[in-house]
Amino acid sequence: MAVKSMLLSFSLSEIFFNRKRAMFDFTKAIEAGSRDPQVYVNRGAINAQKGNFTQAISDFRKAIEINSQYADAYYNRAVFYYQLKEYDRAWEDVYQAEKLGAVVNAGFINTLKQASDKGH
């Protein structure tokens, strides 16, 4: 099965309900040389859902390396930098995501403000 058709065969709900299969397929696509940043973002989302925040950040980082204008990858990475209490990095990614046109959830901004104020 071609990488593109393999990825198109998944709906968003299938990714979350069949994580093991989706993870296998996204990893296989990456191993086959996919340069689609969405593949890395999807795998990052699965890693995050499994609690593998460091691996999720790595996947989002790779998506950004492929497409430095991918606002959602910065936003997603910011969320997981927050989870790891890396607030300065989270802020950097929030600013970059907004600069690229992402609408960052106000609740997340408030939560990050409160957390980062506690750390300083």
Order of alpha helices (4+ residues) and beta strands (2+ residues): alpha-alpha-alpha-alpha-alpha-alpha-alpha-alpha
